[in-house]
């Protein structure tokens, strides 16, 4: 029987049964396996992929929808991968065209590496921002940062979740309850900044291979963001990794004095909207670049 062409292979929805195959695909491209992150994305988002007739996946990606259920106001695309043996044969373009078509008029965003950006530009995505990836052991230098005024940071409790969800929707610009409510189980740490009984920021740190990824990081101001980040760092011996919007120059300069080093820059791209919704001034780092 002749081997079907790549263009004839169907694109299908991925499920949790595909988690190992997705991790294998990540490893094939030189990425960490990231099974913990894949599990979150396949639960909170929608995975799409193309099966390899010889086993495994030829390609995969995930779309996480935000806003009203069944009528999303916004979508984030991530984990766009094509097996090395099938690279540069139009597979990634076909999968992305499928996603854009499925999402219709819903605005989209993604974080693009320099290698991936030309494809997304061909599909109509525009670069609207940049994020700097940083990694390293957090080594406090100088006095511990504190939020302004009488604010404090502490571990989040179940009672905080309604306030966190309200703040998150206000800052992110869309309802992502289905993602944020998974944080207590997904993350190793989930902390809030509070002032006079009001939540003014929150952050999480979650395990990814040999690091703790800091994200989301949402805060009233830079001092609050610093305090949240430092409070997470004080409770782990692992290196930290995070992706910070380059417009937050003060926070970027500070984390570099605390031992984190720049690893890479990614382009923040949008489709169908000139910019991300919400308030970037209080949105310091995404939960993950794959889901916004």
C-alpha positions in Angstrom: 0.0 0.0 0.0 1.5 3.4 -1.0 2.3 5.8 1.9 -0.2 8.7 2.0 1.2 12.2 1.3 1.4 14.6 4.2 -1.3 16.7 2.7 -3.7 13.7 2.9 -3.2 12.9 6.5 -6.1 14.2 8.7 -5.8 16.8 11.5 -7.5 15.5 14.6 -8.2 16.6 18.1 -5.7 15.4 20.7 -6.6 14.1 24.1 -4.8 13.1 27.3 -4.1 9.8 25.7 -1.7 11.7 23.4 0.3 13.2 26.2 3.3 10.9 25.8 3.3 11.4 22.0 3.3 15.1 22.5 6.2 14.9 24.9 8.0 12.7 22.4 7.5 15.3 19.7 8.9 18.0 22.0 12.0 15.8 22.7 12.4 15.1 18.9 12.8 18.9 18.3 15.3 19.3 21.1 12.8 20.8 23.6 12.3 19.4 27.2 9.5 16.8 27.3 7.4 19.1 29.6 4.8 16.5 30.3 3.4 18.5 33.3 2.8 21.5 31.1 1.4 19.4 28.2 -1.1 17.9 30.7 -2.4 21.3 31.7 -2.7 22.5 28.1 -4.5 19.4 27.0 -6.9 19.8 29.9 -7.6 23.5 29.7 -7.1 23.9 25.9 -7.7 22.1 22.7 -4.9 20.1 21.1 -4.6 19.4 17.4 -2.3 17.0 15.7 -1.4 14.9 12.7 -0.6 11.2 13.2 2.4 9.6 11.7 1.5 6.3 9.9 4.7 4.9 11.4 3.7 5.8 14.9 3.7 8.9 17.1 2.8 12.4 15.9 4.0 14.4 12.9 2.8 17.6 14.3 0.9 19.1 17.2 -0.2 22.4 18.7 -2.6 23.6 21.4 -5.2 26.4 21.4 -6.5 27.8 24.7 -9.7 29.7 24.4 -10.7 32.5 26.8 -14.0 34.3 27.4 -17.5 32.9 27.4 -17.7 29.2 26.9 -18.6 28.4 23.3 -18.1 32.0 22.2 -14.4 32.8 23.1 -13.3 36.4 22.9 -9.6 35.5 22.6 -7.4 32.5 21.9 -3.7 31.7 22.6 -1.8 29.3 20.3 1.2 27.4 21.6 3.4 24.3 21.4 3.4 24.4 17.6 5.8 21.5 16.7 6.7 19.5 13.6 8.8 16.3 13.8 12.3 16.9 12.6 12.0 14.3 9.8 9.0 16.2 8.3 10.3 19.8 8.8 10.1 22.3 6.0 7.5 20.4 4.1 4.5 22.7 4.8 3.1 20.7 7.8 3.3 23.5 10.3 1.7 25.9 7.8 -1.1 23.5 7.2 -1.8 23.0 10.9 -1.7 26.7 11.6 -4.0 27.4 8.7 -6.4 24.9 10.1 -6.3 26.6 13.5 -6.9 30.1 12.0 -9.8 28.7 10.0 -11.3 27.0 13.0 -11.1 30.1 15.2 -12.8 32.3 12.6 -13.1 35.9 13.8 -11.7 35.2 17.3 -8.5 37.2 17.9 -5.4 35.1 18.5 -2.0 35.5 20.1 1.2 33.5 20.2 4.8 33.8 21.3 7.1 33.2 18.3 10.8 32.3 18.2 12.9 34.1 15.5 12.7 30.8 13.4 8.9 30.6 13.7 8.1 34.2 13.1 8.3 34.3 9.3 5.6 31.5 9.0 3.2 33.4 11.3 3.8 36.6 9.4 2.8 34.8 6.2 -0.4 33.8 7.9 -1.3 37.4 8.9 0.1 37.5 12.5 1.6 40.9 13.5 4.4 41.5 16.0 2.9 43.6 18.8 5.3 43.1 21.6 8.4 41.2 22.9 9.1 39.1 26.0 12.4 38.3 27.5 13.0 34.8 28.9 15.2 34.7 32.0 16.7 31.8 33.9 18.9 31.3 36.9 19.3 30.9 40.7 17.6 33.8 42.5 20.3 35.2 44.8 18.9 38.1 46.9 21.0 41.2 46.9 20.0 44.1 49.1 16.9 44.3 51.4 14.0 42.1 50.6 11.4 43.9 48.5 8.1 44.8 49.9 4.9 46.0 48.2 4.1 49.6 48.7 2.2 50.8 51.7 1.0 48.1 54.2 0.8 45.3 51.6 2.0 41.8 52.4 2.5 38.6 50.5 1.3 35.2 51.7 0.2 31.8 50.4 -3.1 31.9 48.6 -6.1 30.1 50.1 -9.3 28.7 48.6 -11.1 31.8 49.9 -8.9 34.0 47.7 -9.9 32.4 44.5 -12.9 34.6 43.7 -10.9 37.8 44.2 -8.0 36.3 42.1 -10.3 35.5 39.3 -11.8 39.0 39.3 -8.4 40.6 39.3 -7.1 38.2 36.6 -10.0 38.9 34.2 -9.6 42.7 34.7 -5.8 42.5 34.0 -5.8 39.8 31.4 -8.8 41.1 29.5 -10.7 37.9 29.2 -12.2 35.3 31.6 -9.8 32.4 32.1 -11.4 30.7 35.0 -10.8 27.3 33.5 -7.1 27.9 33.6 -6.6 29.8 36.9 -8.7 27.3 38.9 -6.3 24.6 37.9 -3.3 26.5 39.4 -3.6 25.2 43.0 -3.1 21.6 41.7 -0.7 22.5 38.9 1.7 24.9 40.7 4.0 24.1 43.6 3.4 27.6 44.9 0.5 30.0 44.6 0.8 33.3 46.4 -1.1 36.6 46.7 -0.2 40.2 47.6 -2.8 41.8 49.9 -3.4 45.3 51.1 -6.2 46.1 53.6 -7.9 42.8 52.9 -7.8 43.4 49.1 -5.9 41.2 46.6 -3.6 43.5 44.6 -1.5 40.8 42.9 -0.8 37.1 42.6 1.8 34.8 41.2 2.5 31.1 40.9 5.6 28.9 40.5 5.2 25.6 38.8 7.6 22.7 38.0 9.1 22.3 34.6 12.0 19.8 34.4 14.8 21.2 36.5 13.3 24.7 37.0 10.4 26.5 38.7 8.6 28.7 36.1 7.2 31.9 37.6 3.9 32.7 36.0 1.3 34.1 35.9 2.7 37.3 37.6 0.1 39.9 37.9 0.6 42.9 40.3 -0.6 46.4 41.0 2.9 47.8 40.4 6.6 46.8 40.0 7.2 46.8 43.8 4.4 44.3 44.3 5.7 42.2 41.4 9.2 42.2 43.0 7.8 41.1 46.3 5.8 38.3 44.8 8.7 37.0 42.8 11.1 37.2 45.8 8.6 35.3 48.0 8.3 32.5 45.5 12.1 32.3 45.1 12.6 32.1 48.9 10.7 28.9 48.9 12.6 26.8 46.4 16.1 25.8 45.8 15.6 25.3 42.0 16.5 27.8 39.4 13.7 30.1 38.3 12.5 30.8 34.8 10.1 33.4 33.6 9.1 35.5 30.6 8.7 39.2 31.2 7.2 41.8 28.9 10.1 44.0 27.8 8.2 47.1 28.7 8.7 46.3 32.3 12.2 47.6 32.3 12.5 48.2 36.0 11.5 44.6 36.9 13.9 43.2 34.2 16.8 45.2 35.5 16.0 44.1 39.1 15.8 40.4 38.4 19.1 40.5 36.6 20.7 42.0 39.7 19.2 39.0 41.6 21.0 36.3 39.6 18.7 35.7 36.6 20.2 35.9 33.1 18.7 36.6 29.8 18.2 33.4 27.7 16.2 34.5 24.7 13.7 37.0 23.3 10.4 36.0 21.7 8.0 38.1 19.6 4.5 38.5 21.0 2.2 38.2 17.9 -1.5 38.8 17.4 -4.0 38.0 14.7 -7.3 39.8 14.3 -6.5 42.5 16.9 -3.9 45.3 17.0 -2.8 44.5 20.6 -3.5 42.1 23.5 -6.6 42.9 25.6 -6.3 43.9 29.2 -3.8 46.0 31.1 -0.2 45.3 30.3 1.0 47.5 33.1 -0.2 45.0 35.6 0.6 41.9 33.6 4.3 41.1 34.1 4.6 37.5 33.0 2.3 34.9 31.4 1.3 31.6 33.0 3.2 30.0 30.1 4.0 31.4 26.7 2.0 28.5 25.3 -1.2 29.8 26.8 -0.8 33.5 27.6 
